Amino acid sequence: MHKTLLASLIAGAFLLPAAASAQTAAAPSPFTGNVMLTSEYLYRGISQSNGKPAIQGGFDYVNPDGLYVGTWGSSISWVADGSAGISAPIEIDVYGGYRNSFAGGDWNYDVGVLTYNYPGTYNNTPAGYAKPDTTEIYGMLGWKWLSLKYSSVVSSNIFGFVTPTGGKTSGSGYLDLTGNYDLGNGLGLTAHVGHQTIKDFGAASYTDWKLGVSKDLGFGVLGFAYSDTNAKSCGNATPVYCNAFGRDLGQGRAVVSFSKTL
């Protein structure tokens, strides 16, 4: 709760001398930043950095009424992996929306729009390839430590996918069920399951899951998670998630990360 200047002056006039000497806690800033180093960038269970570490970070502005905007970025390699005419080493996301709580604070919701941007050069792109820039709208309903979220693609394509006949993949969606439980003493537990549907491209649709634990060290948060998918990859008749280097992008793997809020 934020006190107005007038309320602060009135309250101060009636404080006892001993209490008057106590300092008032500063109101939290609506601006926050974050930075993370991770052993591999996985998104919805699929590797974005070809098994290599990634540096990530972002900034957010949250209005006291619940409106928010933000941007987030990460180093990547998946767009250019194996494509000589493409160079896109970074992902930059921009998002905005509104979130609030109800029913005494136990329930909450979040609605907004998110754009994934992959700036770079796109020369001699292969057939059946679309530029990966993607826009989604999303809605989330949460209860205490559990949340259910659905994201729907409103751009022409999702992450460069086209249908087997070359059509658009607008309308693809991702259903995300996630639990974040506070174990106390700075320990946190995360469990997640999600399902990605690629419109009119069943072979590219898949389910992913993740289990993770985190520890707040005071100067940052150390995280460990294991993620896996049933995505069709190397060795499959339709190896959708097998890159040009023969790497299975959806195989089970452990990820270690260190993050800090600024």
Secondary structure as the mmCIF struct_conf table of DSSP 4:
data_model
#
loop_
_struct_conf.conf_type_id
_struct_conf.id
_struct_conf.beg_label_comp_id
_struct_conf.beg_label_asym_id
_struct_conf.beg_label_seq_id
_struct_conf.end_label_comp_id
_struct_conf.end_label_asym_id
_struct_conf.end_label_seq_id
HELX_RH_AL_P HELX_RH_AL_P1 LEU A 5 ALA A 13
TURN_TY1_P TURN_TY1_P1 PHE A 14 PHE A 14
BEND BEND1 LEU A 15 LEU A 15
HELX_RH_AL_P HELX_RH_AL_P2 PRO A 17 ALA A 20
TURN_TY1_P TURN_TY1_P2 SER A 21 SER A 21
BEND BEND2 ALA A 22 ALA A 22
HELX_LH_PP_P HELX_LH_PP_P1 GLN A 23 SER A 29
BEND BEND3 PRO A 30 PRO A 30
STRN STRN1 PHE A 31 THR A 38
BEND BEND4 SER A 39 GLU A 40
STRN STRN2 LEU A 42 TYR A 43
TURN_TY1_P TURN_TY1_P3 ARG A 44 GLY A 45
STRN STRN3 ILE A 46 SER A 47
BEND BEND5 GLN A 48 SER A 49
TURN_TY1_P TURN_TY1_P4 ASN A 50 GLY A 51
BEND BEND6 LYS A 52 LYS A 52
STRN STRN4 ALA A 54 VAL A 62
TURN_TY1_P TURN_TY1_P5 PRO A 64 ASP A 65
BEND BEND7 GLY A 66 GLY A 66
STRN STRN5 LEU A 67 SER A 75
TURN_TY1_P TURN_TY1_P6 TRP A 78 GLY A 82
TURN_TY1_P TURN_TY1_P7 ALA A 84 GLY A 85
STRN STRN6 ILE A 86 SER A 87
STRN STRN7 ILE A 90 PHE A 102
HELX_RH_3T_P HELX_RH_3T_P1 ALA A 103 GLY A 105
TURN_TY1_P TURN_TY1_P8 ASP A 106 ASP A 106
STRN STRN8 TRP A 107 ASN A 117
BEND BEND8 GLY A 120 GLY A 120
STRN STRN9 THR A 121 TYR A 122
BEND BEND9 ASN A 124 ASN A 124
HELX_LH_PP_P HELX_LH_PP_P2 THR A 125 PRO A 126
TURN_TY1_P TURN_TY1_P9 ALA A 127 GLY A 128
STRN STRN10 THR A 134 TRP A 143
TURN_TY1_P TURN_TY1_P10 LYS A 144 TRP A 145
STRN STRN11 LEU A 146 VAL A 153
BEND BEND10 SER A 155 SER A 156
BEND BEND11 ILE A 158 ILE A 158
TURN_TY1_P TURN_TY1_P11 PHE A 159 GLY A 160
TURN_TY1_P TURN_TY1_P12 PRO A 164 THR A 165
BEND BEND12 GLY A 166 GLY A 166
TURN_TY1_P TURN_TY1_P13 SER A 170 GLY A 171
STRN STRN12 GLY A 173 GLY A 184
TURN_TY1_P TURN_TY1_P14 ASN A 185 GLY A 186
STRN STRN13 LEU A 187 THR A 197
TURN_TY1_P TURN_TY1_P15 LYS A 199 ASP A 200
HELX_RH_3T_P HELX_RH_3T_P2 GLY A 202 ALA A 204
STRN STRN14 TYR A 206 ASP A 216
BEND BEND13 GLY A 218 PHE A 219
STRN STRN15 VAL A 221 THR A 229
TURN_TY1_P TURN_TY1_P16 CYS A 234 GLY A 235
BEND BEND14 ASN A 236 THR A 238
TURN_TY1_P TURN_TY1_P17 VAL A 240 TYR A 241
STRN STRN16 CYS A 242 CYS A 242
TURN_TY1_P TURN_TY1_P18 ALA A 244 PHE A 245
STRN STRN17 ASP A 248 ASP A 248
TURN_TY1_P TURN_TY1_P19 LEU A 249 GLY A 250
BEND BEND15 GLN A 251 GLN A 251
STRN STRN18 ARG A 253 THR A 261
#
